[in-house]
Amino acid sequence: MSRLKLAAMCPLARALSNAVRVPPPRMAELVLVRHGESEGNIAHRRSLRGDHALYENPFFAQRHSSQWRLTNLGIEEAVKTGEWLRSNIDTNFDRYYVSEYVRAMETAAKLGLPDATWYSETFLRERDLGIFDLMSHAERRQKFAEELRRRERDRFFFAPPGGESLADVCLRVDRVINSLHRECAGQRIIIVCHGEVMWAFRIRLERMGQVHYRELEQLQSMHDHIHNCQILQ
């Protein structure tokens, strides 16, 4: 390129370099709430203690986990969480999103947030456990011992047969975060979802690497466990 052309481009290049850079759109605030105790939480805890009766109950076992409902305790947790939110933060959010799983939608309703219009979002669904979804822990150990050994080697990238890894859930959550920044710039958002999904939000928003995630998981600190109706802000 000739010196004449370079000289002609220099003023434009200088102008572009001095232009004010507009920051990318960002949501102003994000509040995450896990659903209250559900039928599935009860079945899981009992199965860990050796009681697999719920997984053998046709009414429970013939429904997809998306249909699990809140227990009486779960309803109480959701109501109390709503009371805490109304007493401690401004609950006039600009957008209200919820997983389309029943337990999450019931939780959102029981929060009792004033003038809330909730929008269900399929990308907020719980991690898909594939063939493990409606299996007791005993049945998993009996039929999929090698898969469980593989899970112990790396829980972040492990995906049950037909299911998702936590890394897969992070990809879904990335789409949600990007959409919220783009569509809800400067707005306050509340989301009711699931424990694994909230972990994915933490991993992506905190830029948490797989090594740090494994360290937190191995420590098993109560501070890092995401409990029913826990709030992340």
Residue pairs with C-beta under 8 A, 6 or more apart in sequence:
24 181
25 181
25 182
25 185
25 186
26 181
26 185
26 186
27 180
27 181
27 184
27 185
27 186
27 187
27 188
27 189
28 186
28 187
28 188
29 188
29 189
29 233
30 180
30 189
30 190
30 191
30 201
30 205
30 233
31 85
31 89
31 93
31 188
31 189
31 190
31 191
31 231
31 232
31 233
32 190
32 191
32 193
32 198
32 201
32 231
32 232
32 233
33 81
33 85
33 107
33 111
33 190
33 191
33 192
33 193
33 229
33 230
33 231
33 232
34 192
34 193
34 194
34 195
34 198
34 226
34 227
34 228
34 229
34 230
35 70
35 74
35 78
35 99
35 101
35 103
35 104
35 106
35 107
35 192
35 193
35 194
35 228
35 229
36 70
36 71
36 73
36 74
36 75
36 76
36 77
36 78
36 81
36 103
36 106
36 107
36 110
36 228
36 229
37 70
37 71
37 73
37 74
37 77
37 228
38 68
38 69
38 70
38 71
38 74
38 103
38 228
39 54
39 60
39 68
39 69
39 71
39 103
40 65
40 68
40 103
41 71
41 74
41 228
42 54
42 71
43 54
43 55
43 60
43 136
46 52
46 53
46 54
47 54
47 55
47 136
47 137
47 138
48 137
50 138
52 136
52 137
52 138
52 139
54 60
54 61
55 61
55 134
55 135
55 136
55 139
56 136
61 134
64 133
65 101
65 126
65 129
65 133
65 134
66 100
66 101
66 102
66 125
66 126
67 102
68 101
68 102
68 103
69 102
69 103
69 106
70 78
70 103
70 106
70 107
70 110
74 103
74 106
74 107
74 228
74 229
75 106
75 110
77 228
77 229
78 106
78 107
78 110
78 111
78 229
79 110
79 111
79 112
80 229
81 107
81 111
81 229
81 231
82 110
82 111
82 112
82 113
83 112
84 231
85 91
85 111
85 113
85 231
86 112
86 113
86 114
89 233
90 188
91 113
91 114
91 190
92 114
92 115
92 188
93 113
93 116
93 187
93 188
93 189
93 190
94 184
94 187
94 188
94 189
95 119
95 180
95 184
95 187
95 188
95 189
95 190
96 108
96 113
96 116
96 117
96 118
96 119
96 189
96 190
97 118
97 119
97 120
97 121
97 124
97 189
97 190
97 191
97 192
98 104
98 105
98 107
98 108
98 118
98 119
98 120
98 121
98 124
98 191
98 192
98 193
99 105
99 120
99 121
99 124
99 125
99 126
99 192
99 193
99 194
99 197
100 120
100 121
100 122
100 124
100 125
101 125
101 126
101 194
104 124
104 192
104 193
104 194
105 118
105 120
105 192
107 192
107 229
108 116
108 118
108 192
109 118
111 192
113 190
118 192
121 176
123 172
123 173
123 175
123 176
124 176
124 191
124 193
124 194
124 197
125 194
125 197
126 193
126 194
126 195
126 196
126 197
127 163
127 164
127 166
127 168
127 169
127 194
127 196
127 197
128 162
128 163
128 164
129 160
129 163
129 164
130 159
130 160
130 161
130 162
130 163
130 164
131 144
131 160
131 161
131 162
131 163
132 140
132 144
132 160
132 161
132 163
133 163
135 143
140 147
140 148
141 148
144 160
144 161
147 160
147 161
150 158
151 158
151 160
154 214
155 166
155 214
155 217
156 165
156 166
156 167
156 210
156 213
156 214
157 165
157 166
157 167
157 210
158 165
159 165
159 168
166 196
166 199
166 200
166 203
166 213
167 210
169 196
169 197
169 199
169 200
170 200
170 203
170 204
172 197
172 200
173 197
173 200
173 201
173 204
174 204
177 201
177 204
177 205
180 189
195 226
198 226
198 230
198 232
199 226
201 232
202 208
202 232
203 213
216 224
226 232
